[in-house]
Amino acid sequence: MSGALKTALDGDAFSRLMQGFAPVEGKLALAVSGGPDSMALALCVERWARQDFIAFIVDHGLREESASESAQVQIRLRQTGIPAEILVWEHAPVAGRLHEKAREARYRLLTEACRRHGAGALLTAHHSGDQAETILMRLAKGSGIDGLAGIAAESLRDGIRLLRPLLSVSKERLVATCDAAGVAYVTDPSNGAEKYARGRLRKVLPLLEAEGLTVESLTGLGARAREAKDALDFYTWEFLTKAAQTELGGSVCLDRTALRVAPRAIALRALASCLRYVHDEDYPPEYASLSSLVDASLGTEDEPTRTLYGCIASIAENRVMILREPVAACEALPLPSGATVLWDKRWLVTADSTAPDTVIRALGNPPHAVIDALAPTLRRQIPQGRIRASLPALWEGEKLCAIPSFDKTSGFRLVFQKQGFPS
């Protein structure tokens, strides 16, 4: 490896990496695990800082020493002038899908902390090695263009911008950055564990590199795939602006005639974007189900209901309607007085005052008289009961206390947090 790739990052180098991102409103937040990657990120931000920032350390509670390690990381950050807060994942014993569940919990804690502190963006320390491993894993799974494009430099999660400025930087350079500053870091032993796919992959990477499948060649493949993805996203967005209509309750109506004349790749992406607009997860819709939905949409038959990706798809006459599957909107969240919470990854809900035991759950299908008493305009605004059923409502036990409508009802504010179709 050349000396340039091992050179410590300084403020000027990090400033150039940040130039590719639009300015961030509010504070900056950093996800810091205590490893060399995230500690180097913290050092770079501290030297470069153009605005207030805070570091968040997630204690997953999966190892006995995790609490003490998190506390030590917090001390190290504060010693370098970096404010830091520990976020604790409180959970029962985790059975199965450990990494997936831990990742989901980690990002939930991080995005909640961002909203609490007024941070508009969260920086993570993904580097070129992470990018290469991701692309190689997706290549092994037979991923298409989107998968081979690898990790995006910027994405949106639960209304918070995720920025990854170090994707072009080698791990060796991040280690050198910590070493040059005399900053200690921790190493997670699970990173090399062979029971996990990434751990097994790291064991064979030297063999692959000997055959030319290097970090550089993999990230180059990812860059070319991302160019192709960006082009497909551009034309999909153009298609959706003409052929899709978003509805008040968070559903989407797609013109079936326009879908029939679009290239199949655009039709696939358009329907995937509609599904993710209605119910966005950290993974795309499963390809076989999505392809089947495209086939049905392009055909001549009508199909009143089909469920996939936590959504209901209704294919009738000249339209495809995508709405949230009410039974899948099963989250129950406490709503403290004056707080704003994100429910079902779609709705930002604020109540001026609530009872201590009030929670947000799906409205379901109460009698029309109950709906009209609590939200007199709602049935006119959203005539379809299936769409109303997946709206958030306030409950005390089994008592329905309040239903949001969209006429700025006093004491209860509801905002659909999606700003557009995801790519």
N, C-alpha and C positions, 0 to 999 in steps of 0.2 A: 504494500500500500504506500502511495506517495506521501511525502512529508506534508503536503498541503492538506491532505484529507485528515491528518492528525493534528493540525494547527488549532489551538484554542479559539473559540468564537469570541470576538470582542463586540463592543456596542455598535460599531459601524457595520460590521458584518450582519449582525442581527437586525439592524435598522433596514438594511437592504432586503432582508427576508420578509420584513413586515410591510414593505411598500406595496406588495401585491394585494393587500387587504384594504377594504374601505374603512374609514375611521369608525371606532367603536363608541357607541353612546354609553355614558355612565362609566363605571369602573371596569377594569380588566380582572378576570379571575384566572388562576392557574391551577391545573390539576397536578399535584405533586405527590408521588409515591415514596420519594426518598431515594430512588435509584439514580444512577448517573445521568440518565436522560432527562428526567424531570428536574433534578437539581441544577443541571446546566441550563435548562429553560428558565428556571427561577433566577439564576445569576444573570442571564442575558436580559431578562425583563427589568431587573433591578437597575442595571446599567443604562438601559435604553429608555426607561419609563417616561412616557409622555402624559400619563394620567395616573390617578390612584389605582392601586391594584391590591389583590389579596390572594393568598395561596390557600387551597383547600386540600387537606390530607384525609383520605378515606380509610378508616379502620374497618376492614371487612370482618374482623372477629373470627377468622378461620384458623388461626394458629395462636397458641398460648401467648407467644411473645408479641403479637400484633399491636396490642395497646401500648406496650413500652416502646416499641419501634416507632409508632406514630408520634408518641410524645417526644422521642429523641429527634425525629425529623422536624417537628415544630420548633424545638430549641435551636437546631442548626439554622433554620430559616430566620428565626428572630435574631439570631446573632449576626446575620448578614443584613439586617434591616428590613426583612421581608415579613409583613404581617401574615399570620397563618392561623387557620382554624381547623380543628379535627372534626370530621363527620363520621359518626358511628353507625354502621349497619347493624341494627338489632334484628335478630332472626332466630328461628328455631333451627335445629340441626338440618343441614342441607343435604337432601338425598337426590343425586342425579343432576346432570346438566349444571355442574358447579360453576364452571367458568361463565356460562351464559347467564345464570342467575346473578352471579356476583357482578358481572358487567352491567346488567340491567339496573341492579340496586345502586351501583356506583354512579351511573349517570343520573339516576333519579335524585340521589342525594346532592350531586353537584349542581344540577339545574335548579333544584329547589333553593340551594344556598345562593346561587347567582341571583335569583329573583329577590331573595331576602336582603341581599347586600346591594341591590341595584346595579349588578354587573351585566353589561350587554353582551359580553362574549367570554367564552371559556377557552383558554389555550391549553393544548395538550402537547406532549413531547414525542409524538410518533416521528420516527426518523427513517432514513432510506432503507435500513435493514428490515424494519417493520413492513415497509411498503413492499420490498422484494418478497418477503415471506408470505404476505397476504396474496400477492399476485400468483405466486407458485402454488399456494393452497387452492386458490380458485381455479387455476389451470388444471390441477389434478382432479377437480370436481367437474370439469367440463363447462365452466362458466362461459357466458357470452361476453360481448363487448363491455357491458357495464361492470361485470366482475373483474375482467382483466384490466380495467382502468384503475383498479386498486383503491386506495384510501384517498378521498377527496381532500384538497387543501382546506376547503371550507364547506360546512354543512350546517343544517339547522336541526336542533333537537329540543322538543318541548318549548319552542319559542326562544331558545338561546342559541346564538351563533357559536359554533365550534370551529376554532381556528387551529391549524396545524402548520406552523411556520417552519418546522425542522425537517420536513419530508425529504428535502434534498441533501440533508446533512448526515454524515456517517456517525455510527455509534462511537467509533474511535475518537472522532473529533469532540463529541460531547464528553467522553471520559477525560480527554485532554483539557477541556474547559474546567471541569471540576478540579483536576489535579493542579492546574496552573493557579487556581484560586485557593488551593489548600482546603477545599471543602470535602468532607467525608460523605460517603453515600452507602446505602444498604443494597444488598443483593437478595432478591426473592428466590429461594431454592426451587420453587415450583416452576420457574421459567424454563428449566432444563429437564423437567420430569418427563420421562418417556410415555407416561400414560396419557399425556396431552399431545394433540397433533403438532403444535408448534415445537414442543420439546423434541419429538421424534424427527421433525424436519431439520432442526438445527444439527442433529447428529450426522445427517447425510449431506448437508450443504457443502462441506469441503469436497466431497466426491463430485457433486454437480458442478462446482466451480472449476474443477480440473477439466471438465468437458466443455467449458465455455458458458455454462449457465450461472453467470455471476450476478451479484447485486446490481451492477451497472446495466447488464443486458436485460434483466428483469424489469428494472425501473424504466429502461428505455421502451420496452414493450408496453408498460403501463402508460407512458406518456403518449405513445401513438394510439393506444386504445382510447385514452381520454379525449384525444382530438376527434376521433370518430364518434365517441359518445356525445361530445359537445355539439357536433353537427346534427346528430339524431335528435338531441334535446331541443335544439333550435327549431327544427322543422316540426317536432311534436308540439312545441309551445305555439307556433303559428297555427297549427291545425286546431288546437284546443281553444284558442281565442275566437275562432270562427264557429266551431262545431259543438262546444260545451257550454252549458249554462249552470252556474251554481245556484242552489236554492237556499232559502232563508234558514232552514233547519239543519244545514250542513250536508245536504245531499247534492248530487250532480245529475244532470240530464245531458246525454250525448246523442247527437244527430246520427241516426243509423245510416241514412243515405250517404252522408259525408264519410262515414266510416268505411262504407263499401268501396269507395273509389280511392281511398288512401292506400299507399303501399302497406303490406302486411306488417313490416317492422314498425311503421308509424302507428298502425292500429293497435298493435301489442303495447307499445309505450303509452299511447293515449289512454287505454283502458287501465293500465297499471297506475298511471298518474291519477286517474279518477278514483280508483280504489284507495290509493294512499292519501288522497285529499280527504276522503271520508273517514279512513281509519289508518293512520300512518304508524307503522312499526319500524323497528330498526333493521328490518330485512324486507326484501321485495316480495311481491306475490309469487307463489309457487308456479313455475313455468307451465307445467302440464295443465293446471286448472285455468291459468290465464289464457293459454292457447285454446282450450276448449270454449272459454267464454267468447273469444274472438270468433271462432268458427260459428257459434250460435248467433252472434250478433250480425255476422255477414250473411247468414242464411235467410230463408224466407219464412220460417216458422216463428211464432211468438212463444215466449216462455215466461210466465208470470213471476216465478221466483226461482232463484238459484243462489246458494250461499257459498261464499268463499272469502277468505282474508278478513273475517269478521264483518262482512258486508252482505247485503242482499242485492242481487242484480235482477232487474225486471226488464225483459225484452218484449216490447209490444209495439206493433205498427212501425212508426218511424223513429223510435227512440229507445235508448238503453238508459234505464234509471238505476243509479247506484246510491244506496242509502245504508246507514249503519244498521247492523243486525241488532235488534234490541236486546236479545238474550246475551249477546257478547259484551254489551256495555254494562258490566257487572261490578264496576268499581264502587266502593263506598268510602268516602273521605270525610273526615271532620272538617267543619268550616268555622274557625274561630271568628268572633265578631271583628269586623273591619278588615279581615285578612282576604287575600286573593289566592285561590288555589286553582291548579290546572286539573280538570276532571276529564277522564277518558282520553287524555292526550289531545283534546280538541277544544274544550270550553274553559275560558278563564271566568271564574265565578267569584263575585264579591258580594257580601251581605253586610249592611251597616251594623246590624245587631242580630245575634242568634242565641238560642238557648244552649246551655253547656253540652247537651247530648245530641245536638243537631248534626246530621250528616247529609252529604250530597249523594243521592242515588238516582238511578234512572227513573223517569216519570212512570213508565209502564202505561197501563190502559185503565185509569180510573173512570168512573161514570162521567158523561158529558156535563152533568149538573155540577160535579165537583170541579172540573176544569173551568167551567164558566164562572163559578164563584170566586176562584183564586186567580184566574187569568182571563178576564172577559174577552179579550181580543185574540187569544191564541188559536182557537179553532178556525177563525177566519184567516189568520196569518198562515197557518199550516194545516190545511184540511186533512192531510193524510195521517191517519192514526199511527201507522207504522213509523213515520218520521217523528211524530211527537213522542212516541214511546221511548226513544233513545235520548231525549233531552234530559239535562240535569234538573233535579228538583230537590227541595229541602224536606227532610223527614226527621221526625222525632219518634224513634221506634218504628211502629207501623202507622203512625199518623202523618199524613201528608200536610206539611205546613205552608209551603209556598211553591209556586210554579213560575218559572221565568217566562216573560213574554218579551217582545222586541220593541216595546214602546217606552223604554226607560222607566220601568216600574220602580216606584220609590222604594229604596231600601234593598234592592236586589238588582245587581248589574251582571250582565251576561255578554261575553264577547267571544265570537268564534275566532280562535287564534291563528288559523291558517290565512296566510296572505296571498297565496296563489298555489298553483299545481306544483307538487314536488317532482323533481326529475328522477 
